[in-house]
């Protein structure tokens, strides 16, 4: 319990130091920022587009934008919050420019009922179908789900990243779950740790935050 805040503080300090170095003229210091955040940004981009190659390109573009706009970080929030908000804007714009190929929600295949006994492959398949259904949501609902459930941001961080009040984020998460339940009625009965390891469609993670 005591290690996590210390690690977070160390990470934030490293970010601040590298930003200060870059702004002071040491351009190589930006490599430290890339090393720390490349994995998370690529992972986040992949949640948006489900294409590894494109996710890497989108993350690279986010770093380029961050490099160009580094002086715009006002330090009112953590550097990571600023970086993820910038990346979310980049990914959103990129998907508007070249949309990912996703089925409309009404055409997304419904996951079949889970057997009483199932192996890891069946679980993975079930989760993949659910992720595809999430990608079929309108962006205003898809994005909060991606950040909150798949990228595991807490309410406060997700709301800051999307520049919206926490209440708005809660409402959109609730609406997203409602849309998924209406499209896939039996998922409401299967909301358990196996079928919905990454997304809760019944009670919602935010209820316990």
C-alpha positions as CSV (number, residue, x, y, z in Angstrom):
1,X,0.0,0.0,0.0
2,X,2.9,2.4,0.8
3,X,4.9,1.7,-2.4
4,X,2.3,2.9,-5.0
5,X,2.2,6.6,-3.9
6,X,6.0,6.7,-3.7
7,X,6.4,5.2,-7.2
8,X,3.8,7.6,-8.5
9,X,5.7,10.5,-6.9
10,X,9.0,9.3,-8.4
11,X,7.4,9.1,-11.8
12,X,5.9,12.5,-11.5
13,X,9.3,13.9,-10.4
14,X,11.0,12.3,-13.3
15,X,8.5,13.8,-15.7
16,X,9.0,17.3,-14.3
17,X,12.8,17.0,-14.4
18,X,12.8,15.8,-18.0
19,X,10.3,18.5,-19.1
20,X,12.5,21.2,-17.4
21,X,15.6,19.8,-19.1
22,X,13.9,19.8,-22.5
23,X,12.6,23.3,-22.1
24,X,16.1,24.4,-21.0
25,X,17.5,23.1,-24.3
26,X,18.5,19.5,-23.5
27,X,16.4,17.8,-26.3
28,X,17.7,14.3,-25.4
29,X,15.8,14.5,-22.1
30,X,12.6,13.9,-24.0
31,X,13.8,10.3,-24.5
32,X,13.1,9.7,-20.8
33,X,9.5,10.7,-21.3
34,X,9.2,8.4,-24.3
35,X,10.6,5.5,-22.4
36,X,8.2,5.9,-19.5
37,X,5.0,6.5,-21.5
38,X,5.5,4.8,-24.9
39,X,4.0,1.5,-23.7
40,X,0.9,3.1,-22.1
41,X,0.3,5.4,-25.0
42,X,0.5,2.6,-27.6
43,X,-1.8,0.5,-25.4
44,X,-4.3,3.3,-25.2
45,X,-4.1,3.9,-29.0
46,X,-4.7,0.1,-29.5
47,X,-7.9,0.3,-27.5
48,X,-9.1,3.0,-29.9
49,X,-8.3,1.2,-33.2
50,X,-7.5,-2.4,-32.4
51,X,-4.6,-2.3,-34.9
52,X,-1.1,-2.6,-33.5
53,X,0.7,-0.9,-36.4
54,X,-1.7,2.0,-36.5
55,X,-1.6,2.3,-32.7
56,X,2.1,2.7,-32.8
57,X,1.8,5.4,-35.5
58,X,-0.9,7.2,-33.4
59,X,1.2,7.1,-30.3
60,X,4.2,8.4,-32.2
61,X,2.1,11.3,-33.4
62,X,1.0,12.0,-29.9
63,X,4.6,12.2,-28.8
64,X,5.4,14.6,-31.7
65,X,2.4,16.8,-30.6
66,X,3.6,16.6,-26.9
67,X,7.2,17.6,-28.0
68,X,5.9,20.6,-29.9
69,X,3.5,21.7,-27.2
70,X,5.6,20.9,-24.1
71,X,5.6,24.5,-23.0
72,X,1.8,24.4,-22.9
73,X,1.8,22.1,-19.8
74,X,0.7,24.4,-17.1
75,X,1.6,22.0,-14.2
76,X,-1.9,22.4,-12.8
77,X,-2.2,18.6,-13.1
78,X,0.3,15.9,-13.5
79,X,2.3,15.6,-16.7
80,X,0.8,12.2,-17.4
81,X,-2.7,13.6,-17.2
82,X,-1.7,16.3,-19.7
83,X,0.0,13.8,-22.0
84,X,-3.0,11.4,-21.9
85,X,-5.4,14.2,-22.6
86,X,-3.3,15.3,-25.6
87,X,-3.1,11.7,-26.8
88,X,-6.8,11.2,-26.5
89,X,-7.3,14.3,-28.7
90,X,-4.8,13.0,-31.3
91,X,-6.5,9.5,-31.4
92,X,-9.9,11.0,-31.7
93,X,-8.9,13.3,-34.5
94,X,-7.0,10.4,-36.3
95,X,-10.1,8.2,-36.1
96,X,-12.2,11.0,-37.6
97,X,-9.7,11.4,-40.4
98,X,-9.5,7.7,-41.1
99,X,-12.2,5.8,-39.2
100,X,-11.4,2.3,-37.9
101,X,-13.5,-0.4,-39.5
102,X,-16.1,-1.3,-36.9
103,X,-19.5,-2.7,-37.3
104,X,-22.5,-0.6,-36.2
105,X,-23.7,-1.6,-32.7
106,X,-26.8,-3.2,-34.1
107,X,-24.7,-5.4,-36.4
108,X,-22.2,-6.5,-33.8
109,X,-22.4,-10.2,-33.2
110,X,-23.8,-11.2,-29.8
111,X,-21.6,-13.3,-27.6
112,X,-23.0,-16.8,-27.1
113,X,-24.1,-18.0,-23.7
114,X,-21.2,-19.2,-21.7
115,X,-21.0,-22.9,-20.7
116,X,-20.7,-23.7,-17.1
117,X,-17.2,-24.9,-17.5
118,X,-14.9,-23.0,-19.9
119,X,-11.2,-22.6,-20.6
120,X,-9.0,-19.6,-21.1
121,X,-9.6,-19.6,-24.8
122,X,-13.4,-19.4,-24.4
123,X,-13.0,-16.6,-21.9
124,X,-10.6,-14.7,-24.3
125,X,-13.1,-15.1,-27.2
126,X,-16.0,-13.8,-25.0
127,X,-14.0,-10.7,-24.0
128,X,-12.9,-10.0,-27.5
129,X,-16.6,-10.0,-28.7
130,X,-17.5,-7.7,-25.9
131,X,-14.6,-5.3,-26.8
132,X,-15.8,-5.3,-30.4
133,X,-19.3,-4.4,-29.2
134,X,-17.7,-1.5,-27.2
135,X,-15.9,-0.3,-30.3
136,X,-19.3,-0.2,-32.1
137,X,-20.5,2.4,-29.5
138,X,-20.7,6.1,-30.6
139,X,-17.4,7.8,-29.7
140,X,-19.0,9.9,-26.9
141,X,-19.7,6.7,-25.1
142,X,-16.9,4.5,-26.4
143,X,-14.1,6.8,-25.2
144,X,-15.1,6.9,-21.5
145,X,-15.4,3.1,-21.5
146,X,-12.0,2.7,-23.1
147,X,-10.3,4.9,-20.6
148,X,-12.2,3.8,-17.5
149,X,-12.6,0.1,-18.1
150,X,-9.9,-1.0,-20.6
151,X,-7.2,1.5,-19.7
152,X,-8.1,1.3,-16.0
153,X,-8.1,5.0,-15.3
154,X,-10.1,6.1,-12.2
155,X,-13.0,8.5,-12.6
156,X,-11.0,11.6,-11.8
157,X,-8.2,10.8,-14.2
158,X,-10.6,9.8,-17.0
159,X,-12.7,12.9,-16.5
160,X,-9.6,15.1,-16.6
161,X,-8.3,13.3,-19.7
162,X,-11.5,13.9,-21.5
163,X,-11.9,17.4,-20.1
164,X,-15.4,16.8,-18.7
165,X,-17.0,16.8,-15.2
166,X,-17.0,13.5,-13.4
167,X,-20.8,13.6,-13.4
168,X,-20.8,13.7,-17.2
169,X,-18.4,10.8,-17.3
170,X,-20.6,8.8,-15.0
171,X,-23.6,9.5,-17.1
172,X,-21.9,8.4,-20.3
173,X,-20.6,5.2,-18.7
174,X,-24.1,4.5,-17.6
175,X,-25.5,5.2,-21.0
176,X,-22.8,3.0,-22.6
177,X,-23.7,0.1,-20.4
178,X,-27.4,0.6,-21.2
179,X,-26.7,0.5,-24.9
180,X,-24.7,-2.7,-24.6
181,X,-27.4,-4.3,-22.4
182,X,-30.1,-3.3,-25.0
183,X,-28.1,-4.9,-27.8
184,X,-27.0,-7.9,-25.8
185,X,-29.7,-8.7,-23.2
186,X,-28.2,-11.9,-21.9
187,X,-25.0,-10.1,-20.9
188,X,-26.9,-8.6,-18.0
189,X,-27.2,-12.1,-16.6
190,X,-23.6,-13.0,-17.3
191,X,-21.9,-10.0,-15.6
192,X,-19.3,-12.0,-13.7
193,X,-15.6,-12.0,-13.4
194,X,-15.1,-14.5,-16.3
195,X,-17.4,-13.1,-19.0
196,X,-16.7,-9.4,-18.3
197,X,-13.2,-9.3,-16.8
198,X,-12.6,-5.8,-18.2
199,X,-16.1,-4.3,-18.5
200,X,-19.0,-4.5,-16.0
201,X,-22.3,-3.9,-17.6
202,X,-24.4,-4.2,-14.5
203,X,-23.3,-2.3,-11.4
204,X,-20.3,-0.5,-12.9
205,X,-16.8,0.0,-11.4
206,X,-17.5,3.7,-10.7
207,X,-20.0,2.7,-8.0
208,X,-17.1,1.5,-5.8
209,X,-14.8,4.4,-6.5
